[in-house]
Amino acid sequence: MANIEFRNVSKRYDDGPLTVPGLDLDIRDGEFMVLVGPSGCGKSTILRMIAGLESISSGDLYISGHRVNDLPPKDRDIAMVFQNYALYPHMTVFDNMAFGLRVRNFPKLGIERRVREAAETLGLADLLQRKPAQLSGGQSQRVALGRAMVRDPQVFLFDEPLSNLDAELRVQMRSVISRLHRQLGTTSVYVTHDQVEAMTLGTRIAILNQGRLMQVGTPLSLYNDPDNTFVAGFMGSPPMNLLPVTNDGRHLTCALLQLPRADLAGQGAKLLLGLRPEKLVYAATAPANWPRLSGEIELVESLGAEMLVHLQTGGAQLVARLPGLRVFTPGETLQLAFDPAAVYLFEVESGQRIRTDINPAGAASC
Ligand SMILES: Nc1ncnc2c1ncn2[C@@H]1O[C@H](COP(=O)(O)OP(=O)(O)OP(=O)(O)O)[C@@H](O)[C@H]1O
């Protein structure tokens, strides 16, 4: 078990720009930390710095309290699981799983026991004599997991391990990884650009953009309490609606609606109003004092029990997540409502959250 501390860590490749500019991040002992963010934001670079596969340009990295900036990868007691499985094609499943222990001169009996235990846990017991070419993608990824597991390292690193699997297998493998973590309690760092994966696996999630930490917290705290528009847009499916509104010190106004908010008198004349798609309800079912807004239906995506309704209204676009019991046709007008306490507010320029006494996370939904 181990904790990992980044202290003002920067990374620059050759003469390029700073890929990671001054990262401060604490990964706690035994937690499952997910690094999430758009392609190219530096997630893999951060992971590879922990593994020792990438040098650190400045700052300090500590694992279990020891500064590891110059420690070679083999001395870090870390196991990494990659997207492409990285199995040896000429070796059996057993030998692939045993390899890391053999090169560390583990006793033969111990290797046998550890591999068989891991194979049992991962449902690979019947496949130990197969070669990687005879395995499905999901089985290959379980072998890659098993190979990491048998080493019983102080840290697991995962670099988008599920991105080559189809949707159903991804869900299955997510629960395998989650169960393993509950069982072993090993500090884990997991890179993905999939926010659903991040939400379901992470004890905490670090959201990155262009190498910078946007926010770190539990999945629920990031969803309920985003610090900025980037996090608000990243967490939640579909993401939060962000509507440009004008603020005259008494009301927030846009083509859609007028919302009394005298408490924002000291704020800018233009703000962004954030409203989660799942906080919109049919006007007919909402309390009379909730603000109404209506729009023309552009598109309806059915999710089975629910649907995503895309509305066009006064130049602004909006998505609502509604119970899927009604049939709509594009072009139809739909009237919706929301709890006025459910809105988030952000500065336009910086995207930073404007915090008020109103707690949107506690707002009711019909
Ligand atoms: N070896 C390298 N040499 C130069 N630049 C690199 C190198 N590796 C990564 N980069 C650059 O660093 C930035 C971050 O890359 P990184 O792979 O860490 O991002 P990522 O968030 O993991 O992306 P993805 O989700 O697409 O894998 C990118 O702009 C990338 O082009």
The ligand as an SDF file (V2000), in Angstrom:
LIG
                    3D

 31 33  0  0  0  0  0  0  0  0999 V2000
    7.0190   11.2610  -26.0910 N   0  0  0  0  0  0  0  0  0  0  0  0
    6.4390   12.4230  -26.3490 C   0  0  0  0  0  0  0  0  0  0  0  0
    7.1250   13.4080  -26.9800 N   0  0  0  0  0  0  0  0  0  0  0  0
    6.5510   14.6030  -27.2150 C   0  0  0  0  0  0  0  0  0  0  0  0
    5.2910   14.9370  -26.8700 N   0  0  0  0  0  0  0  0  0  0  0  0
    4.5700   14.0030  -26.2480 C   0  0  0  0  0  0  0  0  0  0  0  0
    5.0920   12.7030  -25.9490 C   0  0  0  0  0  0  0  0  0  0  0  0
    4.1420   11.9870  -25.3050 N   0  0  0  0  0  0  0  0  0  0  0  0
    3.0490   12.7940  -25.2070 C   0  0  0  0  0  0  0  0  0  0  0  0
    3.3100   14.0030  -25.7640 N   0  0  0  0  0  0  0  0  0  0  0  0
    2.3800   15.1400  -25.8150 C   0  0  0  0  0  0  0  0  0  0  0  0
    1.9770   15.4710  -24.5030 O   0  0  0  0  0  0  0  0  0  0  0  0
    0.5980   15.8120  -24.4680 C   0  0  0  0  0  0  0  0  0  0  0  0
   -0.1200   14.9330  -23.4720 C   0  0  0  0  0  0  0  0  0  0  0  0
   -0.0930   13.5980  -23.9140 O   0  0  0  0  0  0  0  0  0  0  0  0
   -0.7030   12.4040  -23.0500 P   0  0  0  0  0  0  0  0  0  0  0  0
   -0.5330   11.1400  -23.8270 O   0  0  0  0  0  0  0  0  0  0  0  0
   -0.1390   12.4720  -21.6810 O   0  0  0  0  0  0  0  0  0  0  0  0
   -2.2410   12.8240  -23.0090 O   0  0  0  0  0  0  0  0  0  0  0  0
   -3.5310   11.9680  -22.6370 P   0  0  0  0  0  0  0  0  0  0  0  0
   -4.3920   12.8690  -21.8420 O   0  0  0  0  0  0  0  0  0  0  0  0
   -3.1390   10.6750  -22.0210 O   0  0  0  0  0  0  0  0  0  0  0  0
   -4.1510   11.7330  -24.0780 O   0  0  0  0  0  0  0  0  0  0  0  0
   -5.0060   10.4940  -24.6660 P   0  0  0  0  0  0  0  0  0  0  0  0
   -6.2910   10.4470  -23.8900 O   0  0  0  0  0  0  0  0  0  0  0  0
   -5.2220   10.8970  -26.1060 O   0  0  0  0  0  0  0  0  0  0  0  0
   -4.1580    9.2660  -24.5040 O   0  0  0  0  0  0  0  0  0  0  0  0
    0.0820   15.6740  -25.9140 C   0  0  0  0  0  0  0  0  0  0  0  0
    0.0660   16.9390  -26.4910 O   0  0  0  0  0  0  0  0  0  0  0  0
    1.1000   14.7870  -26.5590 C   0  0  0  0  0  0  0  0  0  0  0  0
    1.2200   15.0570  -27.9300 O   0  0  0  0  0  0  0  0  0  0  0  0
  1  2  1  0
  2  3  1  0
  2  7  2  0
  3  4  2  0
  4  5  1  0
  5  6  2  0
  6  7  1  0
  6 10  1  0
  7  8  1  0
  8  9  2  0
  9 10  1  0
 10 11  1  0
 11 12  1  0
 11 30  1  0
 12 13  1  0
 13 14  1  0
 13 28  1  0
 14 15  1  0
 15 16  1  0
 16 17  2  0
 16 18  1  0
 16 19  1  0
 19 20  1  0
 20 21  2  0
 20 22  1  0
 20 23  1  0
 23 24  1  0
 24 25  2  0
 24 26  1  0
 24 27  1  0
 28 29  1  0
 28 30  1  0
 30 31  1  0
M  END
$$$$
